[in-house]
Amino acid sequence: MYYLGIDPGVSGAWVILHDTEVFCFGKFSKHGFLNAIHILSHAHENTKCCIEKVHAMPKQGVTSMFTFGENFGWLKGVLDMAGISYQEIPPQTWKKEFNLNSNKNVSIDVARQLFPYMDMIPDNGKKPDNNIAEALLMAEYARRLL
C-alpha cells in the first residue's frame, strides 16, 4: 500500500509512504507533485490519501486566499484525474492522533520519533521543514486510520 499525505498551500508539502518507509517527499510545486502522482496513478487502487481540510482564515488577504483556494482545487483535481481517492481531514482530527498542538516544532519532533531516518530537509534547505513533517504525519494518519 501507498499512503499519501498532503499539506496544501504554497509553502505546503507532500509525502508518500510505502508501507512504513518514506517513498518520496517534496515541498509543494506543481511539477514535483505531478511526478509523484504519475508514480501513484499506476497503483491508485492501492493508495490511501489524506489531504488537510483547509478553509479561509481571518485577516488573510483576498489575493492570497484566492491563490490558496486555486491551488487546493488543483491538488484535488489532479488526484481525481489520477483516480486516487482522498479524504479531507481537518487539522484538529489528524493532529489529535499524534497529540499535537499548533506548535510546528512539536510536529517535527513527533515525525522524528516515528521516522528517525527521515531528515525532512527540503532541497536547498538547512533545517527540517514543518510542512514536510506535517505531510509525513498525515501520510502516517492515512496508514493508521484510512
C-alpha positions, 0 to 999 in steps of 0.5 A, a space after each residue: 500500500 501507498 499512503 499519501 499525505 498532503 499539506 496544501 498551500 504554497 509553502 505546503 508539502 507532500 509525502 508518500 509512504 510505502 508501507 512504513 518507509 518514506 517513498 518520496 517527499 517534496 515541498 509543494 510545486 506543481 511539477 514535483 507533485 505531478 511526478 509523484 502522482 504519475 508514480 501513484 496513478 499506476 497503483 491508485 487502487 492501492 493508495 490511501 490519501 489524506 489531504 488537510 481540510 483547509 478553509 479561509 482564515 481571518 485577516 488573510 488577504 483576498 489575493 492570497 486566499 484566492 491563490 490558496 483556494 486555486 491551488 487546493 482545487 488543483 491538488 484535488 483535481 489532479 488526484 481525481 484525474 489520477 483516480 486516487 481517492 482522498 479524504 479531507 481531514 481537518 487539522 484538529 482530527 489528524 493532529 489529535 492522533 499524534 497529540 499535537 498542538 499548533 506548535 510546528 516544532 512539536 510536529 517535527 519532533 513527533 515525525 522524528 520519533 516515528 521516522 528517525 531516518 527521515 531528515 525532512 530537509 527540503 532541497 536547498 534547505 538547512 533545517 527540517 521543514 514543518 510542512 514536510 513533517 506535517 505531510 509525513 504525519 498525515 501520510 502516517 494518519 492515512 496508514 493508521 486510520 484510512 
